[in-house]
Each structure stands twice: as C-alpha cells, then as structure tokens.
C-alpha cells in the first residue's frame, strides 16, 4: 500500500479527508464527537492519550464586561470546562 502524506492547516479539511477514507487523523475529541455519534468516523486507539494541553481564555480585566464577552466566557467554560487553577484564581480575587 502506498504511503502518502497530506499537509493541511484546517481542521475541517482534515476531517473531510478522513471521512473520504484518505487516512487516519488525530483531532481533539470535541471536534470529532459529532462524527463519532453519526458513525462517519470511528475512534481508534481509545486507550491512548496524547496528554492535555492548557487552553487559556484571556481578556483585559479593567474593561467593562460586556454581555457578549460574558456570554462567550460562559459558553467556553461550559463547552471546554474550567480547570482547578481557574477556580483557585477566582476565589483569590
């Protein structure tokens, strides 16, 4: 079987290539969850973990908290979860 490498810098293109049968991909679960639920992609190596990478949500504290910013922060925390460090920082403010 020939081995080829496709270089893509877009997550949607990576998933489209995998759905087309062009190979195996490594993507965050949140990006492929719907594909798993619909059966368009099948998870492999489910017992293997790459490790967690921190994700930071940063905003300028001295600015007024707009409803749009507050809504986005709530969405991000409910979607991606809050870390223990975030909870510790909030309680120390």
C-alpha positions in Angstrom: 0.0 0.0 0.0 1.5 3.4 -0.9 2.2 5.8 1.8 1.3 9.4 1.2 1.2 12.4 3.5 -1.3 15.2 3.2 -0.5 18.5 4.9 -3.5 20.5 5.9 -3.8 23.5 8.2 -7.6 23.4 8.6 -9.4 21.0 10.9 -12.5 20.8 8.7 -10.3 19.8 5.7 -8.6 17.1 7.9 -12.0 15.7 9.0 -13.3 15.8 5.4 -10.2 13.8 4.2 -10.8 11.2 6.9 -14.4 10.9 6.0 -13.4 10.4 2.4 -11.2 7.5 3.5 -7.9 9.2 2.9 -6.3 8.1 6.2 -6.2 8.3 10.0 -6.3 11.7 11.8 -5.6 12.9 15.3 -8.0 15.7 16.4 -9.4 16.9 19.7 -12.5 14.9 20.7 -14.7 18.0 20.8 -14.1 18.4 17.0 -14.9 14.8 16.0 -17.6 14.0 18.6 -20.4 14.5 16.1 -18.6 12.4 13.5 -18.4 9.6 16.1 -22.1 9.9 17.0 -23.2 9.8 13.4 -20.8 7.0 12.5 -19.0 8.9 9.8 -15.7 8.4 11.7 -14.7 5.6 14.0 -12.5 6.2 17.0 -9.2 4.3 17.1 -6.6 3.8 19.9 -9.2 5.0 22.5 -7.0 3.9 25.4 -4.1 6.0 24.3 -3.8 9.7 25.4 -1.6 12.3 23.9 -1.8 14.4 27.1 -3.7 17.5 27.9 -2.7 21.0 26.7 -3.9 24.0 28.6 -6.2 26.5 26.9 -6.4 30.0 28.2 -9.2 32.5 27.9 -7.7 35.9 28.4 -9.4 39.3 28.4 -8.5 42.8 29.7 -9.7 42.9 33.2 -10.0 46.7 33.5 -12.5 46.8 30.7 -16.2 46.7 31.2 -17.6 43.2 31.0 -20.0 43.4 28.0 -22.9 40.9 27.7 -21.3 39.5 24.6 -18.0 38.8 26.4 -19.8 37.4 29.5 -21.8 35.1 27.2 -18.7 33.9 25.4 -16.9 33.2 28.7 -19.9 31.2 29.9 -20.0 29.3 26.6 -16.3 28.5 26.6 -16.3 27.2 30.2 -19.4 25.1 29.7 -18.0 23.7 26.4 -14.4 23.1 27.4 -14.7 23.0 31.2 -13.0 25.1 33.8 -9.7 24.0 35.3 -8.9 23.7 39.0 -6.5 26.6 38.6 -9.3 28.8 37.3 -11.4 28.1 40.3 -8.5 28.8 42.6 -7.8 32.2 40.9 -11.4 33.2 41.0 -11.6 32.5 44.8 -8.5 34.6 45.4 -9.8 37.7 43.6 
